Amino acid sequence: MAKFKFVEWLFLWLSETSHFEFDWDAGNKTKNSAKHAVTTTEVEEVFLLGQAAPLGVQVSPELPEERLGIVGATAAGRLLHVVFTLRKGKVRPISARPAKKKEKELYETYIREITKGV
């Protein structure tokens, strides 16, 4: 299982970005649907709804390309764990699956914290 290290810039990037462009190809467009019944629309909603919790940068296993992780809700309220990379300013999803218990707890804590000041 991949391990992530929190990085503040990811939090800032997610909270300050209002427009995301996505890089889908035949491989990453169908893989998540086939493996985890997660659609490309759901993956995009996690970013576009603006409440994704940043997990950070993947530190294990090590890979040649930086991978980032977030947990966020879809429009239907389904919580997803999304791993992606940034290529030429676009979000390129690597994998997306339903969030596990620990990830759900992290997301709920994150949402409580960001809504405290509202």
matplotlib code that plots the C-alpha trace (Angstrom):
import matplotlib.pyplot as plt

x = [0.0, 1.3, 2.3, 2.0, 3.7, 1.7, 3.0, 1.5, 1.7, -0.8, -3.3, -2.8, -3.0, -6.3, -7.8, -6.8, -7.3, -10.7, -10.2, -8.7, -7.9, -7.6, -5.4, -7.4, -6.3, -7.6, -5.6, -6.5, -10.0, -11.2, -9.0, -10.7, -14.2, -13.1, -11.3, -13.3, -16.5, -15.3, -16.2, -14.1, -16.9, -16.6, -12.8, -13.2, -15.9, -13.5, -11.3, -14.1, -16.2, -13.3, -13.4, -10.7, -8.4, -4.7, -2.9, 0.4, 3.1, 3.7, 6.9, 6.5, 6.9, 9.3, 8.5, 10.3, 7.3, 5.8, 2.4, 0.0, -2.9, -6.2, -9.5, -12.7, -16.4, -18.3, -21.5, -23.4, -21.4, -19.2, -15.7, -12.9, -9.1, -7.5, -3.8, -2.6, 0.3, 0.6, 1.7, 2.0, -0.4, -3.1, -4.3, -3.5, -5.4, -3.4, -5.9, -9.2, -11.0, -13.5, -11.9, -11.0, -12.0, -8.9, -9.1, -12.8, -11.9, -9.1, -11.5, -14.2, -11.6, -10.4, -13.9, -14.6, -11.4, -12.0, -15.7, -14.9, -14.2, -17.2]
y = [0.0, 3.5, 5.9, 9.6, 12.6, 15.8, 18.7, 22.2, 23.3, 20.6, 21.9, 25.4, 24.3, 22.4, 25.3, 28.1, 26.4, 27.1, 25.4, 22.0, 20.4, 16.6, 14.4, 11.2, 8.5, 5.1, 3.5, 5.8, 6.4, 2.8, 1.3, 2.8, 1.9, -1.7, -2.2, -0.1, 1.0, 4.7, 6.9, 9.6, 12.1, 11.0, 11.5, 15.0, 15.9, 15.2, 18.1, 20.4, 20.4, 22.0, 20.0, 17.3, 16.5, 16.4, 13.3, 14.5, 13.3, 9.5, 8.5, 4.7, 2.9, 5.3, 6.1, 8.2, 10.5, 12.5, 11.1, 12.9, 11.7, 13.2, 12.0, 13.7, 13.4, 13.1, 15.0, 12.0, 12.0, 8.9, 9.3, 8.4, 8.1, 9.5, 9.3, 11.6, 13.4, 16.8, 16.9, 20.1, 21.8, 19.1, 16.6, 13.1, 10.5, 7.4, 5.5, 6.1, 3.8, 4.1, 5.5, 3.0, 3.5, 5.4, 7.7, 8.4, 9.4, 11.7, 13.3, 13.8, 15.4, 17.7, 18.8, 19.6, 21.7, 23.7, 24.4, 25.5, 29.1, 29.3]
z = [0.0, -0.9, 1.8, 1.6, 3.3, 3.8, 1.8, 2.4, -1.2, -2.2, 0.4, -1.0, -4.6, -4.0, -2.1, -4.5, -7.8, -9.3, -12.7, -13.3, -16.6, -16.8, -18.9, -19.8, -22.2, -23.0, -20.2, -17.3, -18.5, -18.2, -15.5, -12.5, -13.8, -14.4, -11.1, -8.7, -10.4, -10.3, -13.3, -14.8, -13.8, -10.2, -10.2, -11.7, -9.1, -6.3, -7.6, -8.8, -5.7, -3.8, -0.6, -1.2, 1.7, 0.7, 1.7, 0.2, -2.0, -2.3, -0.6, -0.7, -3.0, -4.7, -8.3, -11.0, -11.3, -8.4, -7.4, -5.2, -3.1, -2.1, -0.5, -1.5, -2.0, -5.3, -6.0, -4.7, -1.5, -2.4, -0.8, -3.1, -2.7, -5.8, -6.8, -9.6, -11.1, -12.7, -16.3, -18.2, -15.8, -16.1, -13.6, -14.8, -12.6, -11.9, -9.8, -7.9, -5.6, -2.7, 0.4, 3.2, 6.8, 7.9, 4.8, 5.6, 9.1, 7.8, 5.4, 8.1, 10.4, 7.6, 6.8, 10.5, 10.7, 7.5, 8.4, 12.0, 10.9, 8.6]

ax = plt.figure().add_subplot(projection="3d")
ax.plot(x, y, z, "-o")
ax.set_aspect("equal")
plt.show()
